[in-house]
Amino acid sequence: MNILLLGANGQLGRSFVEQGPLAELGSLTCASRDGRRFDGANIEVANFAQPDSLRALLDRIEPQIIINTAAYTAVDRAESEEALAHCINGEAVGHLGEWARRHRALVVHYSSDYVFDGNAARPYTVRAPTNPLGAYGRSKLAGELALQASGAQHFTFRTAWVYGAKGQNFLRTMLRLGTERDLLKVVADQRGTPTPTRVIVDGTIVALQHWLAAAPEARAQMEGTYHLVTRGETTWHGFASAIFELAQTQGVLNRRPFVEAITAAEYPSPARRPAYSILDTRCFEERFAVTLPVWQDGLIAVMHELAFKDSETPC
Ligand SMILES: NC(=O)c1ccc[n+]([C@@H]2O[C@H](COP(=O)([O-])OP(=O)(O)OC[C@H]3O[C@@H](n4cnc5c(N)ncnc54)[C@H](OP(=O)(O)O)[C@@H]3O)[C@@H](O)[C@H]2O)c1
């Protein structure tokens, strides 16, 4: 079975490569925007800004499973580059779906809590009405809809507040700033679920194993949209406070800055973000018979990884 991993250099793509589970399922081909992998290896080129170019790669590799972790993720920049965000997150995903439908391949795609407006008072179910607040959310919703409309077999996993020991993310920014500053002001009126890449990789593999073991009719019932995030909830301020507490006790940082709670209004940014980003994961957990970890356990595992990383600095 041929598996194509798109976006191999992003946080999630890199986690797939480093954790190694896809290579156990089949013959894995990786692709990135420029054909270089994070470790210097030469891999395939897949530039989502030129959606038409993806077809030639797909025709050559002939994947039975396409894992798409590539995305335009610059939430604030998307406000001034909406056409590009839409091309990468929407149009290109539609092209993947079209090819997959014609070749009976499965597309595994990732979307975002930003497809919701954050006005809810209880966790969003997978069927809750979407209403993105900004250009990034609109582009991610366009991708979801394009994939559905393509008629391809697919999983869309909506996730949120993604981070890991590597890549660009909130945790690593906090650890860097924590070495430089005594006081950090962090937003305390946006709620979400910090989700390590490892949880998304593990969850994806469990879903794939169920899908591969199922008969065609059962596969069709299984496919669709799921929420794949950790359990529980916190704010960015709560997450930052937990990061510094753990970083100090695990020896990742030898100091702990004061973390002051501020409102989103006190930290203006080009894109509006949902105030409440909690996704209901029951469909995923029931369908694939797993219990997702609480966000605190996810953080402990990532901090452990940072604490025991050989010579590399954490940020
Ligand atoms: N990060 C979050 O907090 C978050 C939250 C909710 C959902 N998600 C979703 O989760 C998935 C994985 O996100 P992530 O955190 O791993 O993102 P990431 O670290 O920003 O990685 C995105 C990857 O997409 C690649 N990419 C961007 N433009 C491209 C293009 N034109 N052609 C080909 N590749 C391109 C980037 O390539 P370069 O390395 O060359 O720049 C990068 O490797 C995405 O679907 C994202 O929307 C993320």
The ligand as a Gaussian input file, in Angstrom:
#p B3LYP/6-31G(d) Opt

LIG

0 1
 N       -1.120000      24.834000      14.658000
 C       -2.315000      24.858000      15.248000
 O       -2.490000      25.368000      16.353000
 C       -3.502000      24.237000      14.547000
 C       -4.771000      24.381000      15.122000
 C       -5.861000      23.798000      14.491000
 C       -5.692000      23.094000      13.325000
 N       -4.468000      22.993000      12.771000
 C       -4.327000      22.257000      11.511000
 O       -3.493000      21.129000      11.733000
 C       -2.746000      20.843000      10.544000
 C       -1.263000      20.776000      10.871000
 O       -0.858000      22.053000      11.360000
 P        0.634000      22.320000      11.869000
 O        0.531000      22.955000      13.210000
 O        1.478000      21.110000      11.689000
 O        1.064000      23.443000      10.839000
 P        2.502000      24.010000      10.516000
 O        3.493000      23.578000      11.535000
 O        2.334000      25.449000      10.237000
 O        2.879000      23.247000       9.175000
 C        2.205000      23.502000       7.994000
 C        3.032000      22.933000       6.871000
 O        2.356000      23.270000       5.657000
 C        3.328000      23.641000       4.732000
 N        2.857000      24.544000       3.705000
 C        2.460000      25.846000       3.819000
 N        2.202000      26.347000       2.609000
 C        2.437000      25.357000       1.719000
 C        2.367000      25.256000       0.317000
 N        2.037000      26.302000      -0.453000
 N        2.676000      24.071000      -0.257000
 C        3.053000      23.020000       0.474000
 N        3.146000      23.040000       1.814000
 C        2.854000      24.207000       2.410000
 C        4.414000      24.351000       5.508000
 O        5.573000      24.261000       4.719000
 P        6.931000      25.027000       5.066000
 O        7.550000      24.181000       6.144000
 O        7.659000      24.993000       3.779000
 O        6.529000      26.402000       5.509000
 C        4.456000      23.523000       6.785000
 O        5.403000      22.495000       6.693000
 C       -3.126000      21.929000       9.548000
 O       -4.174000      21.468000       8.731000
 C       -3.655000      23.054000      10.420000
 O       -4.566000      23.898000       9.735000
 C       -3.358000      23.534000      13.356000

